[in-house]
Amino acid sequence: NCGPCGAEPMPPAKSPGEFMLAARPLRGIALALAWGLFSHASGSSDRHFASGAWPSRLALPSQADAKAVGLMNEETMYIATPAGISALEGGLLFPVIEVEDASITSFHLCHHRGSLLYETISREGGHLNLYEYSLAARRKVLLGELRDAVPAAALACVDRLLLRASPDRLISIDLQRRVTSVLLHFPPTGDGAGGFSSLAVSYAADVYQEARIYAVAPQSGSLLRLRFVEGAGPLAVQQETILHSGSGADGQLGVASLREPLQVMWSQGRLFFLDGCALRELDDSAVRTLLGQPICESPVDEVLEPAPWASRISKPKAIAGVAPGTAKNRAVILTAAGVVQIALDVEDRTCAPLLSEGKCSALAGCGWVEGQGEQLCTPCSGLRLWAQGQQPAVEACDLQLDRRQGTRYNLLACQCEVPHSTVPPRPVPEGTASGHLGAHIVAAAFLLLAGFGALLIFRRASRRAAVLREQYGVDTAEFHTFADDEALQ
């Protein structure tokens, strides 16, 4: 039994049983280290996952080059590409705006004005035009021409003002008086990542003095809040940082941080933002994660699951919410793989406080979800909402048939029958973090005692062999019993 030429002789092969016993401790250590490294890299150990965002795939006909989206309601969405803007209504795509000898650089759906705001750049470059297209009148108006300017990174509207953010400045344009004001100047950066990459406005239909502007600053990795300053002079804004760059942890303001902020959205009185490939919400001075992880997936590996930690999306390009006054709160995220449609529920205050599987599965209307080191009691209505949004639609009760993305579901309190092919998971006893914790402790103690016993037997055998070698020069002793007649002879 030897290895390659010149190598030391290989030890005798172990039996399968010996190999499994030797590898078992190493395998456990490896799994623990791998999970710890993943948790540290993704920031999942500091995540406070919450239910309330139910994703589904929205099929788009031939819109691979889409760069921005605007959402009016559940049935109407506007999609901007470099060549124009189209409306998606009832699954059908209709052209709205087509540009010639130019490309669209930025786009924003202004809900309270019922218009599309967009900017184009000439094919030769250096010549920018700002337009407003009225959805009711079906007519566009040139708002201004910008020469030798940097293309906008984000557009937004508030009251009668258009806000335009570029890497070098933030300006406002009064759409009635055609007056432009420079609100902020940004220092130059070598990579062009200065300024604000995304804008969102709370209560945009109110007078601009009452509005709050939220902006993502990629250079500092922070989320800011701006407000207009009263005064007789030119328009001005004050800014404050509400979330700083850090590990991307959830929790109360002052503890929560950002990892890679990309987009921000205000919808139905709630503030959402994309941090890497995680959808997070700032609500009541606390941050929570509603969907995904900070680390992005490739487009082919994008998955949309009901468990907030199990979804994986690819690099997001844009996010948009529905118009104020709509009955259903919806949002869309434009990713490298397409459009993700999200049904946003109000914060659950019935199931979420239940922190054990026993209590959760005992309350009608709540389902227990556990996996990837996370656990959550979530409303059954949300799981059904997710199931109905899939293409084709699926049954929510089928979630408990098998693990999905390393996550299991106990839906006995969702009026789901016990699956015939599987045994439902036993509820976790009260006062324990896991139903198998006690069994694991007993098994570990048994293995330790068995190992100690084997070591003691081996040591005693070694001592007997040493005594025999010292007295008789042999490792073993043989005994023979003589009969009476053999002894006389």
N, C-alpha and C positions, 0 to 999 in steps of 0.2 A: 504494500500500500504506500505509494510514493507520489509526490507531486511532480511538477515540471523538473527538467534536468537542472541539476545544481541546487535544487531546493531541499529543505529539510524534509525528512519523511513525515508524511501526514499521519496524524493520530488516528486510531481506529474510529470508524464511523459510529456515531451514536444511534441508538434505536430511536424510532419515532417518538416513543414516550419520553425518553431522556431528552430529546431535542425540544419537545414542547415544554417540558418542565424548566429547561434552561432558558428558553426564549421568552417565557411568559413574563417574568419581571422586566426584561428589557423592552418588550413590546408595550407594557403599561407605561414605562417611563417615557418611551418615544411618543406615545399618543398624548401624554400629559404635556410634554414639551411642545409638540406640534400645536396643540390647542392654545397653549399659553402664548406662543409666538404669533399665531393668527389673531388672537384677541388683542395683543399689543399692537400689531400692525394695523388692524382695522379700527381700533378704538372701541370694539364691541363691549369691552368690560365696563366702559363708562356710558353705555347707551341706556336710555330709559325708553324702551319700545312701548308704543301705545297703538291700540286699534283705532280705526276711523278712516283709513285710506284703502279703498278696495280697487286694485288695478285691473285693467283689461286691455287687450290689444285692439287698436283701431286701424283697420286696413285702409291704406291710401293708394289710389290708382296712380302709378308712375309719378311719385313725388319724392324721388330719392334725393333731389337737390334742395329740398325745403330747408330754409334757414330761420324762419320765424313763424309763429302761429298767433292767432287771436280767437278767442272763444266768446260767442254771443250767448248761447244757451246750449242745452243738451243736444240740439239738432243742427245747429249752425256753427261752423268753424271757418276761419279764413286762414289760408296758407300762403306764405310769401316765398317765392323763389327769386333768383337773380333776374329772371325773365318776366315776372309779373306776379299778380295776386289772384288767387282763385277762392271760390266759396264751396265748401263741402256741406251739402244739405241733403239729408236723407240718404246718405251713401253715394250721392252723385256729385261730381265735380263740375263747377261752372266757372269759366273765366270771367273775372271782373275788371282787371287792369292788365294791360300789356304794354311794356316799355320798348322803345326803339332806340337804337344807338346808345344805350345806357344799361346799367345794371342796378337793381335795388340793393342798397347796402343795409338799410334798417327799416323796421316796420312796427307800427303800434295800432291796435284797435282801440279807439277812444269811445267808450260806451256812452257817456253822457252827451256827447255831441253826435253820436250816430255816424261816425266817419272813420276813414282809414287814413292814418298819417304815415307817410313813407318818404324815404330819401333815395335819390338816384345819383350815380356817378357816371360821367361820360366815359365812353370806351377809351378815349385818349387819356383820361385821368385828370385830376385837378379841378374839375368843374362839377360842383354838387348842386342839386336842386331839391328843395323841400316842397312837398305837395300835401294837400288835404282833399280826399275824395269823399263826397257826401253819399251815403248809402241810399238816402231817400230821393235826392235829386239826381243821382247818378251822374255827377259832374265833379271834375277835379279843378282845384284852384292852386296856382303857384304861390307858395308862401314866401319864398325867398331864394336867392341865388348866392352860393358861397364859392368864392374862388380861392385857390391855393389853401384850401382847408383840409383838415383830416376827416375822413368819413366818421359818421356817428357810430358809437358803440351801443347806444340805447336811446329810445324816445319814450316820452310819457306825456300825459295831458292832465291838467288840473285847472278847473274853472275855465277861463278863456285863454289860458297860457299853454304853449307847447314847450316842453322841457327837452333839451337836446344835450346829451353827454357824449363827449369825445375824449380821446386821451389827453388833450391839452386844456379843456375847459368845460364848464357847465353853463349853458345859456338858457334864457327864456325868451320866447317870442310871443308877444301879445297878438292873438289872432284877429282881434278887432281893429286895433290901432296900428298893427304892423311895426311895433317897436321892439327892438332887440336889446336885452340886458345881459351883461356878463355877470353871472352869480358867483362863480368860483374859477380860479386859475389853478392848474395842476403843474407841478414841476416836471420837466422833461425826463423821460426814461429811455434807456437804450433799446429795450425790447418792445416799446409801444404799449405796455400793459398799465400805463398810468390812468388816472381818472376813474370813472365809474363804468363798470361793465353791464350793470343792470339797474333799472329804476322801477319803483312801484309807489303808488300814491294812495293814501287812505282818504276816503270821502272826497274823491276827485270832483264830484259835482257841486260841492260846497264852494264858498268863496275861498280863494287861495290862502288867505290868512289863517283859515281854520284847518287846512290840510297838513298832513305830515308826509314827507317824502322819505322813502327808504332806498338806500343805495348800497351796492356791493362795490367795495374798493379792493380790486385784486392785488394791487401792489402791497398793501399792508395786510391783506387777508382778513378784512374786518367788515362788519355790517354797521352802517351809519343811519342816523335819523336826522333829517333836516326840517327846518321850518322857516317860513318867511318872517322877516323882521319888519315891524311897523316903522314907518318913517316917511318924511316928505321927499327924501331924495330918491335915487335909483333903487330898484329892487335889490334886496340882499337876503342872504340866508345865514342862519346859524346851524352848526352841525355838532352832533355828539355821537360818540361810538357806543353802541349798545352791546355788540359782541366782538371780542377780540380774537386774534389768531391764537391757536393752541392745539390741543390734542383732539379737538372735536367732541368733547364730552357734553352730555346732556346735564340738566339740572337747573337750579336757580341761577338767575343772572348774577354775575360775579364768580360763578363756578363754571357755568357752561362756556364753551368756546367753539371756534370754527376751525376746520381743517383745510378745506379748499372751497370757499364760497364761490358760486358761479352765477346763480340767478335768484331773484327775489320776486314775490307776488303777494299782493293784497287782494283777498277775496272774501266777500260776505262778512266783513268785520274781523277777519283772521289774517295773520301774517305767516306766510310760508316761505321757505327758501331751500334751494338745492345746495347741499354741502358735499362736494364730490358727487357721488351717485346715490346719496341719501336724501330723501325728502324729510325736512324737519319743520317744526312749528314753534313759534314763540307765542306763548299764551299765558296770561296771568303771571308775568315775570318769571316764567320757567320755560325751558326748552325740552322738547321730546322728539323722538324719531318716529315717523309714521310709516316709512317704507325704505327698504334698501340698506346698503352699506356704503361707507365712504369710498371703498375701492370699486372702480368701474370694471364691468365685464366687457368682453368683445361682443359685437352685435349678434353673432350667432349663438352666444351663450346666455342671452338675455332671457330671464324667466320671471313670471309674474304670479306670485303666490298670495294666499290670504293671510299667512303669518307675516307680520311686518319685517322680520329679520330674514325671511327666506327669499324674498324678491331680490333679483339682481338685474340692474339696468346698465345699459352702456352710456357712454359720455353724453350728457344732455346739452342740447343747443338752446332751448328756450322753454319757458313755462308760461301758461296763461290760465286765467280763471274766468268764470261766467260773469255776466253783467249783474249789477245790483238789482234786487227785486225778483230774481228768478227763484222758483220754489226749490229746486234741487241744486245743491252746491256741487259743482263739477270743476275739474281742472284737467288740462292736458300737458304732457311733457313731451317735447320733441327730442328724441334721442337719435343716436347713430343708426339704430335699428328700425326706427319708424316713430309712430305716435302712441304713447301710453295714455289711455283715458283713465281718470281716477274719480271714483265716487267718494266724496268727502262727507262723512257723518259728523254730527255734533259729538263732543266729547262724552264718552260713556262713563256714567257715574254709578251704574248698577252692578255690572259684572267686574269691571276693572279692579275695584277694591278687594275682591276675593283673591287671596294669595295662595290658596291651597287647592289641589284638585278635588279633594273631598267636598269642600264648601261650594266650589264652582259647579261641579256635576250634580249637586243637590238642589241648585236653584234653576227653576224652569226658565228657559230662554238664554242660558249661558253655555258656552262651550269652552273646554280646556284645550290649550295649545301649548306644546312643549317640544323644544329641540334646540340644538346648537348652543346649549348653555343658557337658554332663555325660556321663560314660561309666562303665560298670559291667559287670563280669563276674559273671553271676548263675547259680544252679543251674537246670538245665532242669526239675527236679522242681517248683520253685516256679512256673515259667511254665505248666506243665501244671495245677497246682493252681488258678491264676488262671483258666485257660481253662475248666476244669470247673465253676467257680463262676458263670460267666456264664449269663444267661437269654435265649435258649437257649444251651446249651453250644457252645463253638467249639473249633477245633483250634489248639493252640499253634503248630504249624508255619506256620499262616497269618499269623502276625505278621510274617514276613519278606517277605510279598508286597508290602507297601507301607508307607510311613511312617505312623505313628499319633501324632498330637499332636506332630509334629516330631521323632519318634524312630524310628530304624531298628533292626532286629534281625538279627543274624547267628547263625543256629541250626543251622549245619552240624554242629556237634558234639553236637546234640540228636537225632541220627538223623533229621533233616528232609531231605527231598530238595530238590535245587536247583529253585526254581520255574521253570517254562517261560517265563513271561511277563517275567521279570526276570533280570538277571545278578547273581549274588551279589557283594556288596562284597569288594574285594580286602583281605586282612589288612593291617593297618598294619605297616610295617617296624619292626624292633626299633630302639630308640634315638631314635625320632621321635614327636612328640606327635600328628601327623596324617599319614596316608598321602599327602596332597596338599600338604604343606608345601613340598617341594622344587619342585614344579611352580608353586606360587604365587610363589616367589622368582624362578624363571627368567622367568615371565611379567611380573613387575613390572620386572625388569632390562631385558627386551626393550622394554617400553613406554617406559621412561626413555630408552633409546638412540634409539628411533624419534622421540620428541619432540625430543630434542637435535638429531638430524639434520634434522628439518623446520625447526626454528628457525634452524639454520645456513644452510640453503638460502634461507630467506626473507630473512635478513639480507644475504646476498651479492647477491640480486636487488635489494634496496632500495638498496644502495650503487651498483650499476651504473646504476640509474635516476637517482640523484642526480647522478652524473657527467655523464650525457647532458643533463640539464636545465641544468647549469651551463655546458657548453661549447656546446651547440647549441639550447638552449631547447625541447627535445622530450623526451618520456619514453621513446620507442622509436626505433630506427634501422632503416632499410631498406637493403638491399644489392642492387645489380643487376649482373649479369655481362654484359659486352659481348662480342660476337663481333668478329673481326678487321675484317670489312668495315664494321661499325657504328662501330668506333673511327676508321677512316679518314675516314668521312663527318663 
